[in-house]
Amino acid sequence: QVQLVESGGGLVQPGGSLRLSCAASGIIFRINDMMGWYRQAPGKQRELVARISMGGSTNYADSVKGRFTISRDNAKNVVYLQMNSLKPEDTAVYSCNIGRYELSGWREYWGQGTQVTVSS
């Protein structure tokens, strides 16, 4: 059973920082795996924030480039999202995601999400 558990969310003032963690269990990372962070703000569609491949290639939403950094520790099965210079518009539920190829084809797994609120 694959399980992803996010942590690190909370309330922070504009300009502040948070680091989110996603701990994966019940899975051994494969070379084709993609891990990412998504977010969904009230009244908006879920969007990709950042993702990272097993080879270390990264991709970021334009809105977070230069402020957020995604990284992973394969030995610990943990993916991080360092968020700096936070803005009120970053407020959302942030969810961890794994995408991979299995026998049945492309498969995605999701965590339960962690709330990030940026407000003064």
C-alpha positions as CSV (number, residue, x, y, z in Angstrom):
1,Q,0.0,0.0,0.0
2,V,1.5,3.3,-1.1
3,Q,1.1,6.1,1.3
4,L,2.2,9.7,1.0
5,V,2.1,12.0,4.1
6,E,2.7,15.7,3.8
7,S,3.8,17.9,6.7
8,G,5.2,21.3,7.3
9,G,2.2,23.5,6.4
10,G,0.9,26.3,8.6
11,L,0.3,30.0,8.9
12,V,3.1,32.4,7.8
13,Q,3.3,36.1,7.2
14,P,4.0,37.4,3.7
15,G,7.7,37.2,3.0
16,G,8.1,34.3,5.3
17,S,9.3,30.7,4.6
18,L,8.1,27.2,5.0
19,R,9.4,23.8,4.1
20,L,7.0,21.1,3.2
21,S,7.9,17.4,3.5
22,C,6.4,14.4,1.8
23,A,7.2,11.1,3.3
24,A,6.5,8.1,1.1
25,S,6.0,4.5,2.3
26,G,5.0,1.3,0.7
27,I,7.0,2.1,-2.4
28,I,10.5,1.8,-3.7
29,F,11.3,4.6,-6.1
30,R,11.9,3.6,-9.7
31,I,14.1,5.3,-12.3
32,N,11.0,6.5,-14.1
33,D,9.2,8.0,-11.1
34,M,8.2,11.6,-11.0
35,M,7.4,13.3,-7.7
36,G,5.8,16.6,-7.4
37,W,3.9,19.2,-5.4
38,Y,0.5,20.5,-6.4
39,R,-1.7,23.1,-4.8
40,Q,-5.3,24.0,-4.9
41,A,-6.6,27.4,-3.7
42,P,-10.2,28.0,-2.9
43,G,-12.3,28.3,-6.1
44,K,-9.4,27.4,-8.3
45,Q,-8.2,24.3,-10.2
46,R,-5.4,22.2,-8.8
47,E,-2.1,23.2,-10.4
48,L,1.4,21.9,-10.6
49,V,3.8,23.8,-8.4
50,A,7.0,21.8,-8.9
51,R,8.1,18.4,-9.8
52,I,11.3,16.4,-9.9
53,S,12.5,13.3,-11.7
54,M,14.7,10.5,-10.3
55,G,17.5,12.0,-12.3
56,G,17.0,15.4,-10.6
57,S,15.4,17.3,-13.4
58,T,13.0,19.9,-12.1
59,N,10.1,21.9,-13.4
60,Y,8.3,24.9,-11.7
61,A,5.2,26.9,-12.2
62,D,6.1,30.4,-13.4
63,S,4.5,31.9,-10.4
64,V,6.9,30.2,-8.0
65,K,10.2,30.3,-10.0
66,G,13.0,31.8,-8.0
67,R,11.1,31.4,-4.7
68,F,10.4,27.6,-4.4
69,T,12.8,24.8,-4.6
70,I,11.9,21.1,-4.8
71,S,14.3,18.4,-3.8
72,R,14.3,14.8,-2.8
73,D,16.2,12.4,-0.6
74,N,15.9,9.0,-2.3
75,A,17.4,7.1,0.6
76,K,14.7,8.5,3.0
77,N,11.9,8.4,0.5
78,V,11.2,12.1,1.2
79,V,10.5,15.0,-1.1
80,Y,10.7,18.6,0.0
81,L,9.4,21.9,-1.1
82,Q,11.2,24.9,0.3
83,M,9.0,27.9,0.0
84,N,10.6,31.4,0.4
85,S,9.2,34.9,-0.1
86,L,5.7,33.6,0.4
87,K,2.8,35.6,-0.9
88,P,-0.9,35.6,0.0
89,E,-1.6,34.1,-3.4
90,D,0.4,31.1,-2.4
91,T,-2.3,30.2,0.1
92,A,-3.6,26.7,-0.8
93,V,-3.7,23.1,0.1
94,Y,-0.5,21.5,-1.0
95,S,-0.4,17.9,-2.0
96,C,2.3,15.5,-2.8
97,N,2.2,13.3,-5.9
98,I,4.0,10.4,-7.4
99,G,3.6,9.5,-11.0
100,R,4.9,6.2,-12.3
101,Y,4.5,3.5,-14.9
102,E,3.1,0.2,-13.6
103,L,1.9,-2.9,-15.3
104,S,-1.4,-1.3,-16.0
105,G,0.1,1.9,-17.3
106,W,0.6,5.3,-15.9
107,R,-0.4,5.6,-12.2
108,E,-0.6,8.4,-9.8
109,Y,-0.6,8.5,-6.0
110,W,-1.6,11.4,-3.8
111,G,-1.1,12.5,-0.2
112,Q,-3.9,14.0,1.9
113,G,-2.5,17.6,1.6
114,T,-1.3,20.2,4.0
115,Q,-2.7,23.7,4.4
116,V,-0.4,26.6,3.7
117,T,-1.8,30.0,4.7
118,V,0.0,33.2,3.9
119,S,-1.5,36.2,5.7
120,S,-0.7,39.1,7.9
